[in-house]
Amino acid sequence: MATVQVGDTAPRFTAIIQDGSEFDSASLLGRQWLVLFFYPKDGTPVCTKEACAFRDSYERFLAAGAQVVGVSGDSASRHARFADRHKLPFPIVADTGSRLRRLFGVPAPLGFLPGRITYVIDRDGIVRLAFSALFASEEHVRKALAAVEGAEQPS
C-alpha cells in the first residue's frame, strides 16, 4: 500500500459523513482546497485536541479557500455525537471499513493504532502537504494553515 505523497493527484472519493449525507471530494475541484485529516478515534485526548484545534482555526481555513474534513473509523452516529459535543463545524467521514485509509495509504505506525496524517489538496486535486505525526495534534493544524494561507489566492 503506497502512501499518497506531495505532488500526487489525490484520490477522488465519496463517503458518508456525520449527518448521514454523502461527501464527494470531486465537488471541491476547481473551487476549494481540501484539508483532509485522518485521526485514530473520536473522543480520545489527542484526537479531541486536534479536532478542536481545527475547529478553532476553521474560519481561517475558510477565508483561505479551504474546506476541512476529518476522517476516522468511527461510525457516523459516533461522529455526530463527537461533533455536537465539541461544536465541530466541519464534516467528519465515517471510514468504518478503512476504505479511505487504504485509498490514501495511511500507515498504522504502531500496528494496532490507525495513523494520524493530514493532507492539503489544492483546487486542481494535487497534494501540497502530507504531514504525519501521531502525537503532535496541533502541529497538523499549523502546517495545514501555513500551506493554504501561503498559497497564491485568486484575485
C-alpha positions in Angstrom: 0.0 0.0 0.0 1.7 3.2 -1.2 1.1 6.3 0.8 -0.1 9.4 -1.2 2.8 11.9 -1.4 3.2 15.6 -2.1 2.9 16.1 -5.8 0.5 13.2 -6.3 -3.0 13.6 -7.6 -5.2 12.9 -4.6 -7.6 10.0 -5.0 -11.2 11.1 -5.5 -13.8 9.6 -3.1 -17.3 9.8 -1.8 -18.1 8.9 1.8 -20.8 9.2 4.5 -20.4 12.0 7.0 -21.8 12.5 10.5 -25.2 13.7 9.4 -25.7 10.7 7.1 -25.2 12.6 3.9 -22.6 11.9 1.3 -19.4 14.0 0.9 -17.9 14.0 -2.6 -14.3 15.2 -2.8 -14.7 16.0 -6.5 -17.3 18.7 -5.7 -14.4 20.8 -4.4 -12.3 20.6 -7.6 -11.7 24.0 -9.2 -13.4 25.7 -6.2 -11.7 25.0 -2.9 -8.7 23.4 -1.3 -9.3 20.3 0.8 -7.7 19.8 4.2 -8.2 16.1 4.9 -7.1 15.0 8.3 -7.1 11.3 9.3 -7.1 10.6 13.0 -7.4 7.4 15.1 -10.6 7.8 17.2 -13.3 10.2 18.4 -13.1 11.2 22.0 -9.5 10.3 22.8 -7.4 13.1 24.3 -5.0 13.7 21.3 -7.8 13.3 18.7 -10.1 15.7 20.6 -7.3 18.2 20.9 -6.6 18.0 17.2 -10.3 18.3 16.1 -10.8 21.3 18.4 -7.7 22.9 17.0 -9.1 22.5 13.5 -12.4 24.0 14.9 -10.6 26.9 16.4 -8.9 27.7 13.1 -11.8 26.8 10.9 -12.7 30.4 9.9 -9.1 31.0 8.8 -9.3 27.8 6.6 -12.5 29.1 5.0 -11.0 32.5 4.5 -8.1 30.9 2.7 -10.4 29.0 0.4 -10.1 25.6 2.1 -12.7 23.0 3.3 -11.6 20.9 6.4 -12.8 17.3 6.5 -11.9 14.8 9.3 -11.7 11.1 8.8 -11.7 8.2 11.3 -13.0 4.7 11.5 -15.8 5.6 13.9 -19.5 5.4 12.8 -21.5 8.4 11.5 -23.6 8.4 14.7 -20.5 8.5 16.9 -19.1 11.3 14.8 -22.4 13.2 15.2 -22.1 13.0 19.0 -18.4 13.9 18.9 -19.1 16.9 16.6 -22.0 18.1 18.7 -20.1 17.7 22.0 -17.2 19.8 20.7 -19.1 22.1 18.3 -17.1 20.9 15.3 -18.3 22.9 12.2 -16.7 20.6 9.5 -17.7 17.2 8.0 -16.3 14.0 9.5 -16.1 11.0 7.3 -17.2 7.6 8.8 -14.4 5.4 7.4 -15.7 2.3 9.2 -14.2 -0.2 6.8 -10.9 1.8 6.4 -11.5 2.2 2.7 -10.2 5.8 2.7 -7.2 4.8 4.8 -6.3 2.2 2.3 -7.0 4.5 -0.7 -4.6 7.1 0.7 -2.2 4.6 2.1 -2.4 5.9 5.6 0.1 4.0 7.7 -0.6 2.4 11.1 2.7 3.3 12.8 2.1 1.2 15.9 0.4 -1.6 14.0 -2.8 -1.6 16.1 -3.4 2.2 16.1 -4.5 4.0 12.9 -2.2 6.7 11.8 -2.7 10.5 12.1 -1.9 12.3 8.8 -3.1 15.5 7.3 -3.3 16.1 3.5 -3.7 19.5 2.0 -5.0 19.2 -1.6 -5.2 22.2 -3.9 -8.1 23.2 -6.2 -6.5 21.1 -9.0 -6.5 18.0 -6.8 -2.8 17.9 -6.2 -1.4 17.1 -2.8 0.6 20.1 -1.5 1.2 18.8 2.1 1.3 15.3 3.6 2.1 15.6 7.3 2.2 12.6 9.6 2.8 12.8 13.4 0.9 10.6 15.7 1.1 12.8 18.9 1.7 16.3 17.5 -2.0 17.1 17.1 -1.8 20.9 16.9 1.2 20.8 14.5 -1.2 19.3 11.9 -3.3 22.5 12.1 -0.3 24.8 12.0 1.2 23.1 8.9 -2.1 22.9 7.1 -2.8 26.6 7.7 0.6 27.5 6.5 0.1 25.5 3.3 -3.3 27.1 2.5 -2.6 30.6 3.7 0.8 30.6 1.9 -0.7 29.6 -1.4 -1.4 32.2 -4.0 -5.0 33.1 -3.7 -7.1 34.0 -6.8 -7.9 37.7 -7.1 
